[in-house]
């Protein structure tokens, strides 16, 4: 019975659900059930273990292409803005799966309950983000799946499938941190075009993504502390092992710092010299 599913089994169920709206509805339901179980006096939900698939289920559309094959569109045009929102929706759907996957795949690693609270909350928020951006696409006469999308986004999950601390380093602390760098520019594009519903959606995403990067930093530092390891050295080694290519400035140093990422974590991983004082 669904009421007796563990959290990891619920996470696996999300991963095995293909449709975006269906996946996010299930994500919201399982997140609500988890937080209900965390209320004092409620029947607790076991975290458990699961058997997640190597790749999450995906809808028939969008067609997934290699990064080089995805068409480039100028964001200043209506078609370009739709393409930009479509790319954001695709990122958010992958983020839903990434956050549930960390729960489903690493249930064998002993972690505090706060770890599960954080990633369930992050998955729940990513589900909201996906639906907000899908709503924007539909208001503009399009929909998620109407355009081809990037096929490489699950690579970080595959590369770190056996390494929890590597997953934390690469997904929230590199990939999601990159979202903090680029989202203000996207908000500016839609504000200039007067697409207010897209501005509101992206501002919500921007505000909440800081927390997701912070969860990554918090639990990364927790695991380093457990092993009495230097977090900066471990981060540099893991990113060089799992992330393909150098990190690219400019960086949103204010928001990165707010999320627990100081400049000496990421500047040494670039091909450029940091500005003086960084």
Buried (B, 14 or more C-beta within 10 A) or exposed (E): EEEEBBBBBBBBBBBBBEBBEEBBBBBBBBBEBBBEEBEEEEEEBEBBBBEBEEEBBBBEBBEBBEEEEBEEBEBEEEEBBBBBBBBBBBBBBBBBBBBBBBBBBBBEEEBEEEBBBBBBBBBBBBBBBBBBBBBBBEEBEBBBBEBBBBBEBBEBBEBBBEBBBBBBBBBBBBBBBBBBBEBEEBBEBBBEBEBEBBBBBBBBBBEBBBBBBBBBBBBBBBBBEEEEBEBEEBBBBBBEEBBEEEBEBEBBBEBBEBBBBEBEBBBBBEEEEBEEEE
